[in-house]
Amino acid sequence: MLPLCALTVSAVAQAQEFTPTQLEDVAKVRTLASQSDLSWQLLESLTTEIGPRLPGTENDKLTVAWAEKHLKRLGFDKVWLEAATFPEWRRYHESAKLIAPSEQPLHITALGNSISTPEQGLRGEVVLFETFDELKAAPPGSLKGKIAFINYRMNRDIDGNGYGPAVQARNKGAVEAAKKGAIAYMMRSVSTAHHRFAHTGGSHYDDQVTKIPTTAIANPDADQIARLLKHGHTPQVEINIQTEDLGEGTSFNVIGEITGSDYPDQYVLLGSHHDSWDLGTGALDDGAGMALTMAAAKHIASVTRPKRSIRVVLFAAEELGLWGAKAYFKRHQDNLTQIVAAAESDFGADVVYAFESNVNAASLPLVRAIAEQLKPLGIKYIGANRARGGPDLIPLNNLTSAPIFDLHQDGTDYFDYHHTADDTLDKVDPDKLKQNTAAYAVFALMAANGKTPMQGK
Amino acid sequence: MLPLCALTVSAVAQAQEFTPTQLEDVAKVRTLASQSDLSWQLLESLTTEIGPRLPGTENDKLTVAWAEKHLKRLGFDKVWLEAATFPEWRRYHESAKLIAPSEQPLHITALGNSISTPEQGLRGEVVLFETFDELKAAPPGSLKGKIAFINYRMNRDIDGNGYGPAVQARNKGAVEAAKKGAIAYMMRSVSTAHHRFAHTGGSHYDDQVTKIPTTAIANPDADQIARLLKHGHTPQVEINIQTEDLGEGTSFNVIGEITGSDYPDQYVLLGSHHDSWDLGTGALDDGAGMALTMAAAKHIASVTRPKRSIRVVLFAAEELGLWGAKAYFKRHQDNLTQIVAAAESDFGADVVYAFESNVNAASLPLVRAIAEQLKPLGIKYIGANRARGGPDLIPLNNLTSAPIFDLHQDGTDYFDYHHTADDTLDKVDPDKLKQNTAAYAVFALMAANGKTPMQGK
């Protein structure tokens, strides 16, 4: 039970911000989105008919065309593309095996941006470090001719908070290993899975340090190597990865707008990214985000025309370094105050369980009014007002203090699939996708219809 | 609660067959096996230090040496090898991708015994059949130049009863597809998993029919192809598998015996197989069976010397067609009546939930006495007396009516991992492995110590 005063405040907030008709429309949108399988249809089409969507590939072009076609088909008032450049990279081959103490296949993947091994592969003794800091502390030259291996285990948590501590080994591991003389770098996957899928993801080199191949292995394979060492063996591994740096590539942010009736230049931004890694079909990352934001805006338009615009932005080349988002916010940097609310769906397709803002105090009554309408979807309100937004909102946050929102999803299982070959459509629950769609629809409509535009801190 | 009469019958049976001291020994063995991590240590060593164990490979030789060494180390009275030949086969490469309507990697594996594709692979349109019977019913010539695909879904069940109906498509699919003119055969994995692991396994050709490459794809990939067809596309697939038929190979059954005090020639046979497919490390199939039967006999020997012998038989080359078992029972065919009980552990490492015999009626009191001592392990008695034994007991059953036992394991999740790269040590629960070990130890000791030797029907 909520205390009576909270109910009263909330009821007052709603009445201050919205007419009874507007609140009826919110309920209609919520019901429609909760029942419609539009987001599922979009996700099924995208992940089945196109599949993986690595920036710069033919599938990337197909994705841009797919998104433009469907946004138009769904009746968005304006649909357009904005170019974004990025460092184009391809994976052609990856394999690895233990060659001592016995021959055993290993499940490996090149991290994004990795250089190739020699054509015939490379071989070396594995040296295990439990953490990135231990690798950093290794003496110079101590890894000469060897393969550095960080076996850090990511924590499982509802908000994915294990990712950050684990991912530094992905971003910087190869640089630190090369500094010590290693010929290759290998890491336990940034993953909570117990399956033999290696987790790819972005990685970086330092121009001052020799580039070495940088890879991740599946968690059971990481355990295998750790056990061999425990038993006193000296594991020898052969790695062969063939990749290519293709220089600067170009893709496109795809944008669809439902134009507002009263303040068309002001808009709610619903973000997601249309690229994916090449291993899976990017159903969770981030096909779901694309499908549910597209469907949410469409459901709103089916019920009413909002006062402010709703802009669905499908960012390009997120996985390679937020390139679409950087291009978008740079291009629109003189008009960022037109964004009255921004949220990104890029954390899979499990249920939204909480709603949180990051806004100016004057905007909080409207936030609470929105939270009240999210409650029927099982979504609680987090009053901390510290939302950070998804990754594609980082460039926005770096430029200005925009009104940012988190529709917190349950990420307990997300890192079982994230960035692996196993990120496929069957991992998405259609009912949970509907709940997500309804949450974004309610949020976007109410954020667009507030009496006054929301502002950041 | 059991009815009083059942308790009485059971108590009488036990008192008739066993002395109080013998029953105390049973309890000691049960406790020891339930607490010891010996079976885990063996399984960890086998799957870590050797890993995959395809017959004829260097790892197969390492396995034979490993088994001989550990049986001797554990104090078995006799340890010996018996040769078995088999058709040797290797997998060198396997890859596949959708090339239309978009390029997408597919997770594929060659079925055992498959021939290679041309070096550069082959390409064809996929034609889907829901069942093996539908493929059989296709008109002659109707698959000319195409890839036949059976999408039959295996049922999940505690006793794995979905395997049989699914596996005929693996055994005979390529022959039926070739009869219709197909250039390759592809099937949905005989698996209950929702992960992108293809399931390998034995397959057969017919000398009268053209041999074509025969493969399985992971279940999410099978779903993907089915959805593409549903959306009206014509999926084109490229397959490249490189394998080799190496003619007749030789491996060895490895046998360890705890010699009986009173009737050393009569013996309880505890079976498992020491080979595995090459994709995973064969932890569930059948490293667990090896480890737990070895440990069970050792625990018995630690407590008492049984009246009859206990023979742990680690069969060779089971996966390629029960070759070790065929050789063993042929070699010993004049002495099969010396087998007073036979059971095989080859169904993973989940708990034993039921005990069932297949014996002459005169042996049933002893069976019930054993069942009574398995109850404390949570194992129920199935009185149907229709046990079939594991796969390596098929050649025995074909030769004679031996006293066969099933220690029924929970196989609900077994086919999530079976014959895939994901069959690794982390899928085994150490506590469940202990329960299995204790069950086999209690069974073997009591079967060896009965007043009269058990007989088959």
Interface residues (C-beta under 8 A of the other chain):
Chain A: E44 S45 T48 E49 I50 G51 P52 T57 E58 N59 L62 L98 P101 S102 E103 Q104 P105 H107 H194 H195 R196 F197 N219 P220 D223 Q224 R227 L228 H231 H233 D278 L279 G280 T281 A421 D422 T424 L425 D426 K427
Chain B: E44 S45 T48 E49 I50 G51 P52 T57 E58 N59 L62 L98 P101 S102 E103 Q104 P105 H107 H194 H195 R196 F197 N219 P220 D223 Q224 R227 L228 H231 H233 D278 L279 G280 T281 A421 D422 T424 L425 D426 K427
